[in-house]
Amino acid sequence: MSKAMSDWIDDIFEELEKPEVTERMRSYLLHLLGKCRYYDNVHDEYEAEILDSDLSMLRFRELHATFEMNKLDVTYDYAPSQRELSRHIRRISGLE
């Protein structure tokens, strides 16, 4: 196989391995951001970054991990969802 042919095939697979950040993924990040409590300017900066068209998949993963680690626990949330509340009850009762 020629060098040019293998480069062409490698390019195709590299493109397939770099998925684009979809609107649904952006919406999920905004949802997670809403569950975190940051100062207003930090919250606004994160929101602008999420809505930026140049958001990479690597940065998406970093933001996702950051928001998951910083979201409020059920005990501090004003109105937790039923799923979050049941998960919290299982955790404190040792059933998880």
Phi, psi and omega in degrees: 000137183284160181297320181295321180293317181292325176296320180296316179292318177300320179299320179297313181292326177295320178294321179292331181279351179252079181292152178278150175280120184271169178296326178295321178293320177296319180298320178295319177298318178297323177297314178296320179300324178295338179272354179260155177242108176238165171297155186305315183293325178291317179301315180295322179294316177298318181297318178296321179294320180295319183280351178294139183288346181265018180293120180271164179295324178298314180293325175303313180296321179295315179295319179301313180296319180298313182291323177297321181286334186255001180289151184293143176288159181304325182294339180256353182277138183293313182223081180292154177288165180297321179296316179296320180294316179293323177297319179295318180295318177297321182293315183283339178268358177080016180270353183268000000 
